[in-house]
Amino acid sequence: MTIEAGPEVNADDPARTTPGTTHDDAQESAQGKGRYRERLSAAEAERDRLAGVVQAMQQREIDRLVEGEGLKPKALAAAGVDLADLLDDDGTVDVEKVQAAVGTARTELGIEEPGPRAPMAAPTQGRFGTDSGGSSDDSWTSAFGAGAGE
């Protein structure tokens, strides 16, 4: 009985994945893995981009709430408040945590709460006449004078 030797097989050959696998099958498998890696990489990049968008939206909402309390958003950073400290477990901005952080920042930085604002007069209040150079009497006369209702 004679045993014939088959083709020489290199153990480091990536085409040798399982017994009975041809070189073409292994090549298709490697190409498929490459496509999966590309899709995975694209999905991870999209995930990172969307995480950045969500974080920017969270920061804008916190800034809006802080400004509504009469404080600049940079004051929270100066007091050591982190964005993650102001979020709920589900990632939404917690208004109560923001208000507490504003109070902490005021205390730590020595910022007094703003008092009620004094009302400001409108710059045009008490101004008479028209910008066209005519007098206000002319406009009343033309609107309600003789012949206006005819």
Residue pairs with C-beta under 8 A, 6 or more apart in sequence:
9 16
10 16
14 26
14 30
15 21
15 22
15 23
15 26
15 27
16 26
17 25
17 26
17 29
54 91
55 83
58 83
58 87
58 91
58 93
59 83
61 93
62 73
62 76
62 83
62 86
62 93
62 98
63 73
65 93
65 95
65 98
65 99
66 72
66 73
66 75
66 76
66 98
66 102
67 73
69 98
69 99
69 102
70 113
70 114
71 102
71 105
71 106
71 111
75 105
75 106
75 109
75 111
76 101
76 102
76 105
78 105
78 109
79 101
79 104
79 105
79 108
79 109
81 101
81 104
81 105
85 97
85 101
86 93
86 94
86 97
86 98
86 101
87 93
87 94
87 97
88 94
105 111
106 112
106 113
128 136
129 135
129 136
130 136
130 139
142 148
